[in-house]
Amino acid sequence: MGDDTFFGAPSQKYGDGRPLYQKRGERAQVLAVALPARLGAWAEKIPVVVDDLAGLERMAQLAFCDVKVLLAAPAIEAFELYWVGPGTVY
Protein backbone atom coordinates (compact mmCIF):
# COMPACT_ATOMS: atom_id res chain seq x y z
CA MET A 1 0.00 0.00 0.00
CA GLY A 2 1.28 3.47 -0.87
CA ASP A 3 1.23 6.73 1.04
CA ASP A 4 -1.89 8.87 0.89
CA THR A 5 -2.17 12.51 2.02
CA PHE A 6 -5.58 14.11 2.52
CA PHE A 7 -7.47 16.77 4.50
CA GLY A 8 -10.02 15.73 7.08
CA ALA A 9 -13.15 17.63 8.02
CA PRO A 10 -12.87 20.62 10.37
CA SER A 11 -12.32 19.28 13.87
CA GLN A 12 -12.97 20.79 17.30
CA LYS A 13 -9.95 18.80 18.50
CA TYR A 14 -7.79 20.99 16.21
CA GLY A 15 -9.43 24.37 16.88
CA ASP A 16 -11.97 23.90 14.06
CA GLY A 17 -9.08 23.65 11.59
CA ARG A 18 -8.78 20.95 8.95
CA PRO A 19 -6.19 18.30 9.83
CA LEU A 20 -3.90 17.20 7.01
CA TYR A 21 -3.35 13.46 7.33
CA GLN A 22 -0.76 11.13 5.89
CA LYS A 23 -1.92 7.55 5.73
CA ARG A 24 0.60 4.74 5.58
CA GLY A 25 -1.03 1.36 5.44
CA GLU A 26 -3.65 1.30 8.19
CA ARG A 27 -2.18 4.22 10.18
CA ALA A 28 -2.95 7.91 9.68
CA GLN A 29 -0.83 10.69 11.20
CA VAL A 30 -1.67 14.41 11.39
CA LEU A 31 1.02 16.36 9.50
CA ALA A 32 -0.44 19.87 9.90
CA VAL A 33 -3.66 21.73 10.64
CA ALA A 34 -5.06 24.22 8.13
CA LEU A 35 -6.77 27.45 9.16
CA PRO A 36 -7.58 26.77 12.82
CA ALA A 37 -9.74 29.28 14.70
CA ARG A 38 -8.02 28.39 17.99
CA LEU A 39 -4.73 26.86 19.05
CA GLY A 40 -4.44 24.08 21.59
CA ALA A 41 -1.68 21.96 23.09
CA TRP A 42 -1.44 20.18 19.72
CA ALA A 43 0.10 23.38 18.22
CA GLU A 44 3.28 22.80 20.22
CA LYS A 45 4.11 19.85 17.93
CA ILE A 46 1.92 20.11 14.82
CA PRO A 47 2.49 22.89 12.24
CA VAL A 48 -0.31 25.24 11.21
CA VAL A 49 -1.08 26.15 7.58
CA VAL A 50 -2.49 29.59 6.69
CA ASP A 51 -3.32 31.08 3.31
CA ASP A 52 -2.42 34.75 3.73
CA LEU A 53 -0.49 37.25 5.85
CA ALA A 54 -3.59 38.09 7.86
CA GLY A 55 -3.78 34.42 8.87
CA LEU A 56 -0.14 34.52 9.91
CA GLU A 57 -0.79 37.57 12.11
CA ARG A 58 -3.87 35.88 13.57
CA MET A 59 -1.79 32.86 14.61
CA ALA A 60 0.64 35.22 16.37
CA GLN A 61 -2.31 36.71 18.27
CA LEU A 62 -3.53 33.23 19.25
CA ALA A 63 -0.11 31.77 20.09
CA PHE A 64 0.66 30.84 23.70
CA CYS A 65 3.94 29.15 22.72
CA ASP A 66 6.21 29.01 19.67
CA VAL A 67 4.23 27.65 16.72
CA LYS A 68 5.53 26.61 13.30
CA VAL A 69 3.35 28.21 10.61
CA LEU A 70 3.42 27.44 6.90
CA LEU A 71 2.14 30.24 4.67
CA ALA A 72 0.81 28.84 1.40
CA ALA A 73 2.40 30.49 -1.63
CA PRO A 74 0.42 29.01 -4.54
CA ALA A 75 2.05 31.27 -7.15
CA ILE A 76 5.32 29.42 -6.64
CA GLU A 77 3.71 26.12 -5.58
CA ALA A 78 5.46 26.18 -2.22
CA PHE A 79 5.12 27.15 1.41
CA GLU A 80 7.00 29.81 3.34
CA LEU A 81 8.00 28.78 6.85
CA TYR A 82 7.51 31.16 9.78
CA TRP A 83 7.59 30.81 13.52
CA VAL A 84 5.16 32.74 15.65
CA GLY A 85 5.21 33.32 19.37
CA PRO A 86 2.79 35.24 21.57
CA GLY A 87 2.19 38.41 19.54
CA THR A 88 5.32 37.93 17.39
CA VAL A 89 6.16 36.67 13.91
CA TYR A 90 9.80 35.73 13.33
CORZIUR-V777897 format. One record per backbone hydrogen bond with DSSP energy under -1.0 kcal/mol. CO is the residue of the C=O (numbers start at 0). NH is the residue of the N-H. If there is no record, write none. Layout:
# CORZIUR-V777897
CO&NH ; CO&NH
This chain:
# CORZIUR-V777897
3&22 ; 5&20 ; 10&15 ; 11&14 ; 13&16 ; 14&36 ; 16&10 ; 17&33 ; 18&7 ; 19&30 ; 19&31 ; 20&5 ; 21&28 ; 22&3 ; 23&26 ; 26&23 ; 28&21 ; 31&19 ; 32&48 ; 33&17 ; 39&42 ; 40&43 ; 41&44 ; 41&45 ; 46&32 ; 47&69 ; 48&34 ; 49&71 ; 51&55 ; 52&56 ; 53&57 ; 54&58 ; 55&59 ; 56&60 ; 57&61 ; 58&62 ; 59&86 ; 66&83 ; 67&47 ; 68&81 ; 69&49 ; 70&79 ; 72&75 ; 72&77 ; 77&72 ; 79&70 ; 81&68 ; 82&89 ; 83&66 ; 84&87 ; 87&84
